[in-house]
Amino acid sequence: MGSGAAPADRGWAAVRGRPFFAVDWEALRARRAAPPIDVSGGVAADRMAGNFDEEFTKEDPAYAYDDAQRTAFEGALAGFDFQPHAHVRRLAADVWRGAEA
């Protein structure tokens, strides 16, 4: 997608032109629009969602955490400080210390 051989098939314009980007996701979420793929029955349903248990295919989509989930998530990450590539710097320092010995 966006990397085809023909110039018209390349670049961001080609990607933006895909049907996925034409979907009004907010209207879909509010059930004011029909989904782009209907898997409610027939061959399409078997092919597209046949391997998923009905427990999951019939549930309402969840797009946000409730307060209890947010609190649990934030608690799990308490004290976590992401420092990109810090582990690489520590590993390199350990390797260099070993090379000097």
N, C-alpha and C positions, 0 to 999 in steps of 0.2 A: 504494500500500500504506500504510494507516494515515491516508489523507487523503480518504476517500470522503465522499459527501454525507450518508449516514445516520449518526446518532450511533454506532451499533454498529460502523461501519466506520472510525471515527476513533480516533486516539490510540495510545499504546503498547500497550495491551491487544490491540488489533486486530493490531498488528504481531507481538506475541509469540504470538498465536494461529495464525500462519501455519505450514504444515507443515514448513518449513525448521527452525524452532526445536524441533520434536519429534524431530529426528534425533539419535541418540546417536552423535556424531562419533567418539568414542574407540572404540566398539564397531565402527563402520564401518571405521575405520582398521585395527583389529586383525582385520578380516574375520570378526567374530563376528555381524555383522548384515548383512542384505541392503540394498543401496543403494536409496534411494527411487525412483530411475529406473533401469530396466534397459535399457542400450543394447547388450546383447550380441548382438542379432540382430533380424531382421525390420524392419518399417517404422519402428519407433521408433529403431532404430540408425541407419538411413539419415537420418532426419530430425534426430536429435539430435547424431550424431557423424560423419555421412557426409563432412563436409569436412575431417576431421582424419586425417592419415596414421596408419596402424596403428602406426608406430614410437612415436607418442605415446599412442595409446589403449591399448596393451598394456603400457606401462611401469609399474613400481611407483611409487606417489606418494612424493615426497620432502617431508618436513615440517620437516627441520632441516638445517643446514649440518654437514658433517663438519669436523674440526679444520683441514684444509688450506683448505677454502673459507672458514671463519671467519677464519683468519689472512690470507688474500688480501683479504677484504672489509675487515677492520680496517686493513690496510696501505693500501688504496686511500683510506680516509678519515682517515689519519693527518694531524693538524694541522688538520682541518676543524673549524670552530667555528660552529655555526648561531646566528645572532642574528636573530630575526624582525624584519622591517621595517627592518633596518639599511641595506639598499640604498635604501629609500625615503627615509630620513633623509639619506643621502649625496646622492641625486639632488636632494632639496629644497634642501639646502645649496648645491649647484652652481647650481641655478636662481636662488636668491636672490642668490648672488654675481654671476651674470650680469646680474641686474636692477639691481644697484647700480652696475655699470660704465657 
